[in-house]
Amino acid sequence: MSAQAGAARGRRAVFWLAFVACSAAAPLVFAPARAQTDASRLRRVDVLDTVVLPAALPGGQRLREVSGLAWDVHAHQLVTVSDRGLVVRWMLDIDRRRLVSAWPVHAQRLLPAGRVNAESIEVLPAPPGQPASASRLLVADEAGHRVLVADWRGAAGAAPELPLPGPPPATAGRLANDGIEAIAWHPRHGLLAVRQHGLAADRQADVHRVVAADGRHWALRATPGGRASVKALHLVDDTRLLVLEKLTGGGQRRMLLRELDLRACASDAPCEAAAAEIDRRTFDADDNFEGLACLDASLCLIASDDGRHAQPRTVLALLWLERGRRPQAP
C-alpha cells in the first residue's frame, strides 16, 4: 500500500471511529427507557458489504470457527471469539457504508482449565473507578454450559450462576441445541442468555426464550417455515434486543434479524418481534453466519463460522438496519 493510500485509509478510520465514539447508541451506555415507536421499528436489513477476514493472526494463531462478535465501544474495535476459545481484536476501515478492510491487532486464547467451546462474547465496562482499559469479557461456553468472565490477557474464571433453566447438557452424546448459545448484558437485568433451540416445552410451543439474571424472561415466537434456532443476541438500548435467528429446512438456510421490545413484552405470554430477513444472495451457499455486533442502532456486523470448511474462510458482513414507518399505500 502506498503512503498516500495508507494516509487516506487512516483518515477514513479516524473519521469513522470519531463518529462511533459520539454515537448515542453505544452498546452498554443507554438513554432512559422509552417505548418503541414506529419511527424506530426494524423494517428491513440490507447487506452493504463483505470482506474475508485474514486467517493468519498475531502470535502465530489461526482464525477458525468464529462464533461470537462484540463491539468494544471504548477501544473502537471489533472483538471475535471462536469455538476454539480464541479471542481476536480487529480494527475496521469503513468508508461511506463500505467495509473496506479489517485487520487483527491482537489474538489471545482463553486460559481457564479445560477447552472452551465459545459461542458468544460480550464486552463489560470497567468497574467503577477504574480506567476503560480495565474492561472485561463475558464468554458463553456451550460445552461447559457456563459463562466465563475473562480479562484481555485471556485469564478467565466462572461468572455468577447461569440463569437458564433446565439441566446442563450431557457430557456424552450432547445435542447441539441443549447448551447456552448467546448472551448479552443489560444494565438493569444483568446477564441475558438463550439456548440455541430451547428446552422441549419451548420447542413444542415454537418460541425462543431469553432469560435474565434477575429472573425476568421473554419468549418470542419462532419464525415459521423451518427449524428455527437463535445464533446471537445484541442489546441496542435498554428496551430493544436484537436476535439473530436461523431457519433451516428443505435444503435451504435463511437468516433473520428479530427485534424484541423488552418493555412492551410480558413474561407470561409469547411476544411479537419485528422480523427482517437477511438477503443471502450476497453469500456462498455454505456460509453459516453466527455472532452479531452493532456499532449503533442501524449498522451491524455478522460473521460466518467455517467449521465445516477444509480451508479457513471467515466472511464478515456489514448490515444496514432500516427503521421507520412503512410507506402508505397510494
Residue pairs with C-beta under 8 A, 6 or more apart in sequence:
1 9
9 93
9 100
9 101
12 93
12 94
12 95
12 100
13 91
13 92
13 93
13 94
16 92
16 93
16 94
16 95
17 76
20 73
20 76
20 295
20 296
21 73
21 76
23 295
23 296
24 31
25 236
25 237
25 294
25 296
25 297
26 73
27 70
27 71
27 73
27 123
27 234
27 235
27 293
27 294
28 73
28 123
28 124
28 125
28 185
28 187
28 235
29 73
29 125
30 187
30 237
30 238
31 237
31 238
32 238
33 238
33 239
33 263
34 239
35 239
35 261
35 263
35 264
36 239
36 240
36 261
36 263
36 264
38 324
38 325
39 323
39 324
39 325
40 240
40 297
40 323
40 324
41 259
41 274
41 323
41 324
41 325
42 242
42 257
42 259
42 274
42 275
42 276
42 321
42 322
42 323
43 274
43 276
43 322
43 323
43 324
43 326
44 276
44 321
44 322
45 257
45 276
45 277
45 278
45 279
45 319
45 320
45 321
45 322
46 279
46 319
46 320
46 322
47 278
47 279
47 282
47 317
47 318
47 319
48 97
48 98
48 99
48 318
48 319
48 320
49 97
49 98
49 99
49 317
49 318
50 99
50 282
50 283
50 315
50 316
50 317
50 318
51 99
51 100
51 101
51 102
51 315
51 316
52 313
52 314
52 315
52 316
53 63
53 66
53 90
53 102
53 104
53 303
53 314
53 315
53 316
54 63
54 103
54 104
55 62
55 63
55 64
55 312
55 313
55 314
56 62
56 63
57 63
57 86
57 88
57 104
57 107
58 104
58 105
58 106
58 107
59 107
59 108
61 86
61 88
61 107
61 109
62 312
63 80
63 82
63 86
63 88
63 104
63 312
63 314
64 82
64 83
64 84
64 86
64 306
64 307
64 312
64 314
65 82
65 83
65 84
65 305
65 306
65 307
66 80
66 81
66 82
66 290
66 291
66 303
66 304
66 305
66 306
66 314
67 81
67 82
67 83
67 118
67 119
67 120
67 290
67 291
67 305
68 80
68 81
68 118
68 119
68 120
68 121
68 139
68 140
68 182
68 232
68 290
68 291
69 78
69 79
69 80
69 81
69 121
69 232
69 291
69 292
69 293
69 301
69 302
69 303
70 78
70 79
70 121
70 122
70 123
70 137
70 293
71 77
71 78
71 79
71 123
71 293
71 294
71 295
71 301
72 78
72 79
72 89
72 123
72 135
73 123
74 125
74 132
74 133
74 135
75 89
75 132
77 89
77 90
77 91
77 92
77 105
78 89
78 90
78 91
78 92
78 102
78 293
78 301
79 87
79 88
79 89
79 90
79 121
79 123
79 137
79 293
80 87
80 88
80 90
80 121
80 291
80 303
81 87
81 88
81 118
81 120
81 121
81 139
82 88
82 118
83 117
83 118
83 119
83 305
83 307
84 109
84 115
84 116
84 118
85 109
85 110
85 115
85 116
85 117
85 118
86 107
86 108
86 109
86 110
87 107
87 108
87 109
87 110
87 121
87 137
87 139
87 150
87 154
88 104
88 106
88 107
88 108
89 104
89 105
89 106
89 107
90 102
90 103
90 104
90 105
91 102
91 103
91 105
92 99
92 101
92 102
93 99
93 100
93 101
93 102
94 100
94 318
97 299
97 318
97 320
98 318
99 316
99 317
99 318
102 316
106 152
108 152
108 153
108 154
109 154
110 116
110 118
110 139
110 148
110 150
110 154
110 156
111 153
111 154
111 155
111 156
112 148
112 150
112 156
112 157
112 158
114 144
115 143
116 139
116 141
116 143
116 144
116 148
116 156
117 141
117 142
117 143
117 144
118 139
118 140
118 141
118 142
119 140
119 141
119 142
119 179
119 180
119 181
119 182
119 290
120 139
120 140
120 180
120 181
120 182
120 183
120 232
120 233
120 291
121 137
121 138
121 139
121 140
121 183
122 137
122 138
122 183
122 184
122 185
123 135
123 136
123 137
123 138
124 135
124 136
124 137
124 138
124 149
124 185
125 132
125 135
126 132
126 133
126 134
126 135
126 136
127 134
135 152
136 149
136 150
136 151
137 148
137 149
137 150
137 151
137 152
137 156
138 147
138 148
138 149
138 150
138 159
138 183
138 185
138 191
139 147
139 148
139 149
139 150
139 156
140 147
140 180
140 181
140 182
140 183
140 193
141 147
141 148
141 180
142 169
142 179
142 180
142 181
143 169
143 174
143 179
145 162
145 164
145 168
145 169
145 179
145 180
146 158
146 159
146 162
146 180
147 158
147 159
147 162
147 180
147 183
147 191
147 193
148 156
148 157
148 158
148 159
149 156
149 157
149 158
149 159
150 156
150 157
159 191
160 191
160 213
162 180
162 191
162 193
163 191
163 193
163 211
163 212
163 213
163 215
164 180
164 193
164 194
164 195
164 211
165 199
165 211
166 195
166 199
168 179
169 175
169 178
169 179
170 178
176 196
177 195
177 196
177 197
177 198
177 229
178 195
178 196
178 197
178 199
179 195
179 196
180 193
180 194
180 195
181 194
181 195
181 196
181 229
181 230
181 231
182 193
182 194
182 196
182 230
182 231
182 232
182 233
182 244
183 191
183 192
183 193
183 194
183 233
184 191
184 192
184 233
184 234
184 235
184 241
185 191
185 192
185 235
186 192
186 212
186 235
186 238
186 262
187 238
188 214
188 238
189 212
189 213
189 214
189 216
190 212
190 213
190 214
191 212
191 213
192 210
192 211
192 212
192 213
192 233
192 235
192 241
193 210
193 211
193 212
194 208
194 209
194 210
194 211
194 230
194 233
194 243
195 209
195 230
196 229
196 230
196 231
197 203
197 227
197 228
197 229
197 230
198 207
198 208
198 209
199 209
202 208
202 209
202 219
205 219
205 270
206 221
206 222
206 224
206 228
207 219
207 220
207 221
207 222
207 270
208 219
208 220
208 222
208 228
208 230
208 243
208 245
209 217
209 218
209 219
210 217
210 218
210 219
210 220
210 233
210 241
210 243
210 260
211 217
216 267
217 267
218 241
218 260
218 262
218 265
218 267
218 271
219 269
219 270
219 271
220 243
220 258
220 260
220 265
220 270
220 271
220 272
220 273
221 270
221 271
221 272
221 273
222 228
222 245
223 245
223 247
223 254
223 256
223 258
223 275
225 247
225 249
225 254
226 247
226 248
226 249
226 250
226 252
226 254
227 247
227 248
227 249
228 245
228 246
228 247
229 245
229 246
229 248
230 243
230 244
230 245
230 246
231 244
231 245
231 246
231 289
231 290
231 291
231 292
232 243
232 244
232 290
232 291
232 292
232 302
233 241
233 242
233 243
233 244
233 292
234 241
234 242
234 244
234 292
234 293
234 294
234 300
235 241
235 242
236 242
236 259
236 294
236 297
237 297
238 262
239 261
239 262
239 263
239 264
240 259
240 260
240 261
240 262
240 297
241 259
241 260
241 262
242 257
242 258
242 259
242 260
242 292
242 294
242 300
243 257
243 258
243 259
243 260
243 273
244 255
244 256
244 257
244 258
244 289
244 290
244 291
244 292
244 302
245 255
245 256
245 257
245 258
245 275
246 253
246 254
246 255
246 256
246 289
247 253
247 254
247 255
247 256
248 254
253 280
253 285
253 288
254 277
254 280
255 277
255 278
255 280
255 289
255 302
256 275
256 276
256 277
256 278
257 275
257 276
257 278
257 292
257 300
257 319
257 321
258 273
258 274
258 275
259 273
259 274
260 271
260 273
261 271
261 273
264 271
265 271
276 321
276 322
278 289
278 302
278 319
280 287
282 317
283 289
283 304
283 315
283 317
284 315
286 308
286 309
287 304
287 315
288 304
288 305
288 306
288 307
288 308
289 302
289 303
289 304
289 305
289 315
289 317
290 302
290 303
290 304
290 305
291 301
291 302
291 303
292 300
292 301
292 302
293 300
293 301
294 300
294 301
294 321
295 301
297 321
297 323
298 320
298 321
298 322
298 323
299 318
299 319
299 320
299 321
300 318
300 319
300 321
301 316
301 317
301 318
301 319
302 316
302 317
302 319
303 314
303 315
303 316
303 317
304 313
304 314
304 315
304 317
305 314
306 312
306 313
306 314
